[in-house]
């Protein structure tokens, strides 16, 4: 039996312009508090930008081995897409951050989808991600 795909959606509004919110969330090291993890930059982007397409971050959560995520698409002020590319039990993982201009600033929609090779494990991981990312987004301060 193939475990079901988990899709998690996180929404948060910021009273800041999309470019500023994008800049904060595109900086790999700023994700540490949001994800409750230790983030280490592995590689700058291949597109001539620090956090753009091809940039890689290592993520270490608690006692588990680190894994790597690679940015696969980046449109400044609008979109970041990434995938786990090394060292994780997650399969078919994809992440997407969409930044939308609103009357008062920016709406962020962060979507994460994945499955695991072990039935039931995806539910446990989803529960942990929901708790951690909701808390991290509530505390995130792109204003600096």
N, C-alpha and C positions, 0 to 999 in steps of 0.2 A: 504494500500500500504506500503510495506517495503522499507524504504529508501535505496538508493544504497550504496554499500561499497565504501568508499574513500580510495585510496592508494596514499600516498605521498612518493616520493623518493628524497633524498638529497645526493649529491655527493660532496666530498671535498678531495683534495690532501694535504698532509703534508710532509715536508722535514725532517721527523723523522722516526725512525723504528716503525713497527707495535706495538711492546710491549709498547713503550712509549706513543703512541697515545691511545692504548687500556687502559693503566693505567689511563690516564687523563679522558677518557669518562666513565670508569667503576666507578670512584669515584663519588658517588651520588651528593655530594655538588658542584662539578664542573659543574653540568648541569644547575644550577640556571641561570647563564648569558645566556647560549645557549637557554634555554627555556623561558627566560623572566619571571621567576617564583621564588618563595621562596621554596627551597628544604630542607627538614628536614629528617635526617636518622631516621627510625623507628626501624629497626632491621638489625643486621649483618647477613651474609649468614649462611645457615645450613651446608654448605660444609666445614666449618673451615676457610673460607676467609671472609674478611670484606664486599666485594662487590659482592660475588658470588651468586650461586643459593640459593634462599630463602631470599636474602636481600631485604628489603622493604624501599621505600622512600615515603614521603608525599610531594605532590606538590600543591602549592597554587598559582593560577593565578588571580591577581587582586582581585576584591571583591567576586569572586565565592568561594564556600566551597572547602576545600582541598580534594584531592583524593589520593589513594595510588597505586603505581606500584611495582610489585614484579618481580625480576629477575628469569626467568625460565630455562635459559641455559647460561652457560658462559664457553668459551674456551679461556684462556689467549692468548692475541695477535691476536685472530682470530674472535671471535664472542660474542655478548651479545644479548640475547632475553629477552623480558619482556612483561608483561601484566598489564593492570589496574585491580586491584583486590578488590577495595573498593571505593565507594563514587563518582562515575562519571556517567553522563548521556550517556556516550559512550558505545556502545555495540560491541562485537566481536573485541575489541581492541587488537592489537599486534604490538610490536615494535622490530626491529632487526637492530643491528649495525654490519656490516661486515668489517673487517680490512684486506686489501690485500697488500702484499708486492709489491712495484714497484721499478724501477731502482733508483728513487730519494728519496724513503721513503715509504709512506703509502697512499693508497686510502681508504677512508671511504665511505661506502654506508649505509645510514640510511633510513630504510623503515618503515613507520607507516601506519597501516590500521585500519579502524574503520567504524562504522555506528552509527546512533543515532535512537532514537525512534520517532523523530519529523522530518517529511519531510522538507528538505531545511536547517535544522540546520547543517548538516554535511558539506554543502558547506561553510557556514559562519565559522565554526571551521577550515576547511581546509585552507581557506584564511588567517586566523590569524596564524595558524601554519606555513604556507609557509613563510610569512613575518618574523615572529619571529625567526624561526630556520635558515633560510638563513642568516639573519643578525648575529645570534649567532655563526653560523659555520664560517662565514667570520672573526669574531673577536676572535674565540677560539685560545688559545695559549698553546698547550700541552707541549711546551718547558719550560713553567713556567716563 
